[in-house]
């Protein structure tokens, strides 16, 4: 009997931990990022096209302008990067579309003439 107590306790602890982890993913509204660890994070996935002064268009990767190790990009940070790219003369215009993933779910985002539109 005592040799069965340890495996029974391990199974009970494993089931309790599994149930807690599964329920943590479903406690927040929205489709994405329900786990409490991510509930305050906002992720932006966006495809941008920049127009240069001579009229050429090229893809713009805003993640190149984040600090090393950063991957969380919210609308204010995206707008700051767009302002920098336009004011520095890299591009005359930046346009694109994408989505924002947050605890509120998935929202579409659009960039028109360097301005973030939710």
C-alpha positions in Angstrom: 0.0 0.0 0.0 2.7 2.7 0.9 4.4 2.1 -2.5 1.2 3.1 -4.3 0.9 6.4 -2.4 3.8 8.1 -4.2 2.5 7.3 -7.8 -1.0 8.3 -6.8 0.2 11.6 -5.5 2.3 12.2 -8.6 -0.7 11.4 -10.8 -2.9 13.7 -8.8 -0.4 16.6 -8.9 0.1 16.1 -12.6 -3.6 16.2 -13.3 -4.0 19.3 -11.1 -1.2 21.1 -12.9 -2.6 20.1 -16.3 -6.1 21.3 -15.4 -4.7 24.6 -14.1 -2.7 25.2 -17.3 -5.6 24.4 -19.5 -8.0 26.6 -17.6 -5.4 29.5 -17.7 -5.7 29.6 -21.5 -9.4 30.0 -21.4 -9.9 32.7 -18.7 -9.5 35.8 -20.8 -11.9 36.9 -23.6 -10.6 36.9 -27.1 -9.1 34.4 -29.4 -5.4 34.9 -28.8 -3.1 35.3 -25.8 -5.5 34.1 -23.1 -2.7 32.8 -20.9 -2.1 35.1 -17.9 1.6 35.4 -18.8 0.7 37.1 -22.1 -2.5 39.0 -21.0 -0.8 42.4 -21.1 1.3 41.8 -24.2 0.3 43.2 -27.6 1.8 41.8 -30.8 1.6 43.4 -34.2 2.0 41.4 -37.4 2.1 43.8 -40.3 3.3 43.8 -43.9 4.5 47.2 -45.0 5.6 48.7 -48.3 7.7 51.8 -48.4 7.9 54.3 -51.3 11.3 56.0 -51.8 11.9 59.5 -53.1 12.5 58.2 -56.6 9.2 56.3 -56.6 10.5 52.8 -56.0 8.6 50.5 -53.7 10.2 48.0 -51.4 9.1 45.9 -48.3 9.8 47.5 -44.9 10.7 45.3 -42.0 9.9 47.3 -38.8 11.3 44.5 -36.6 14.8 45.5 -37.8 14.4 48.8 -35.9 13.4 47.2 -32.5 16.1 46.7 -29.9 17.8 43.3 -29.9 15.6 40.7 -28.2 12.4 42.7 -28.5 9.5 41.1 -30.3 6.5 42.9 -28.8 5.4 45.7 -31.1 2.3 47.7 -30.2 0.6 50.5 -32.2 2.5 53.3 -30.4 5.9 51.7 -31.1 4.9 51.0 -34.7 4.0 54.6 -35.2 7.3 55.8 -33.6 9.2 53.6 -36.1 7.2 54.8 -39.0 7.7 58.4 -38.0 11.5 57.8 -37.8 11.6 56.2 -41.2 9.7 59.0 -42.9 11.4 61.9 -41.0 14.9 60.4 -41.7 14.2 60.4 -45.4 14.3 56.7 -45.9 10.8 56.7 -47.3 8.3 59.3 -48.5 5.3 57.0 -47.8 4.7 53.7 -46.0 1.5 51.7 -46.4 0.4 48.2 -45.4 -2.0 46.0 -43.5 -1.8 43.5 -40.7 -3.3 42.5 -37.4 -2.9 43.1 -33.7 -3.0 40.2 -31.2 -3.8 41.1 -27.6 -6.0 39.9 -24.7 -8.9 41.5 -26.5 -8.5 39.2 -29.4 -7.5 39.9 -33.0 -8.0 43.3 -34.6 -7.1 44.5 -38.1 -4.6 47.3 -38.5 -3.9 49.4 -41.5 -1.0 51.8 -42.2 -1.9 54.7 -44.6 0.7 57.2 -45.6 2.8 56.4 -42.5 -0.2 56.6 -40.0 -1.4 53.6 -38.0 -5.2 53.2 -38.3 -7.0 50.7 -36.1 
